[in-house]
Amino acid sequence: QVQLEESGGGLVQAGASLRLSCVSSGRTSSRYIMGWFRRIADNEREFVGAITDSGSITYYGDSVKGRFTISRDNAKNTVYLDMNSLKPEDTAVYYCAANVRSGGTVYVTTTYDYWGQGTQVTVSE
């Protein structure tokens, strides 16, 4: 079992920056791919980004590429999402997720086995 807890969300103005954190606990002796998604409509979750277990490779969704950066500190069991130049359309609940099983594309929700509860990000005009 892996528990994930996001933090760092809030209300900001357009153009501002935020850093989200995702701390994992439980089965943390193994490293795994971590992803960030956001809920954009009903229960649909949009891929934001992902990072490999070593942190050497990152992936980003087209809508955030160049503005968001994913990083991780395995010593702290923490993954970060640095969000810059925020836009109102970035408003969403942001979730981190862990892929414990190997394989699968990082871009889809079904690849991930564990999810956090989410943190709200609201960007005003």
C-alpha positions, -999 to 999 in steps of 0.1 A, spaced: 0 0 0 11 35 -8 -4 66 6 -1 99 -12 -8 133 1 -8 165 -19 -3 200 -6 4 235 -18 -28 244 -36 -45 277 -32 -59 308 -48 -36 329 -69 -38 355 -96 -30 348 -132 7 350 -139 16 338 -104 34 306 -94 27 278 -70 45 247 -59 26 215 -52 41 187 -32 32 151 -30 45 130 -1 43 93 -3 43 69 27 37 32 33 55 11 6 82 36 0 112 12 -2 106 9 -39 109 37 -64 82 42 -89 70 65 -116 50 94 -103 24 114 -122 3 145 -118 -32 148 -132 -59 174 -129 -96 171 -129 -110 193 -157 -146 182 -161 -168 159 -141 -145 130 -134 -122 134 -164 -86 138 -154 -61 155 -177 -25 144 -178 -2 172 -164 31 154 -161 51 125 -149 86 117 -137 106 84 -137 118 67 -106 153 82 -108 140 116 -118 161 115 -150 131 117 -174 100 139 -172 69 141 -194 44 170 -197 10 176 -212 9 200 -240 -11 226 -221 15 229 -194 47 223 -213 72 251 -207 54 264 -177 53 235 -153 82 215 -139 82 182 -121 110 171 -98 114 146 -70 135 141 -38 135 104 -32 152 109 2 121 128 13 97 106 -6 84 138 -22 75 148 -58 70 185 -67 51 203 -93 63 238 -99 37 258 -118 47 291 -133 28 316 -154 -5 303 -141 -36 309 -162 -73 307 -152 -76 276 -173 -52 259 -149 -79 260 -123 -85 224 -112 -81 198 -85 -46 184 -89 -38 148 -80 -6 129 -77 -4 93 -86 20 64 -82 27 37 -107 39 7 -87 35 -19 -113 59 -16 -142 48 -9 -177 20 12 -193 21 47 -207 25 75 -182 -1 96 -200 -32 76 -189 -49 73 -155 -51 35 -157 -13 32 -155 -14 44 -119 -22 23 -89 -24 48 -61 -39 83 -59 -39 112 -35 -70 131 -25 -61 161 -45 -54 198 -38 -74 226 -53 -57 252 -74 -77 283 -84 -63 310 -107 -82 342 -109 -81 367 -138 
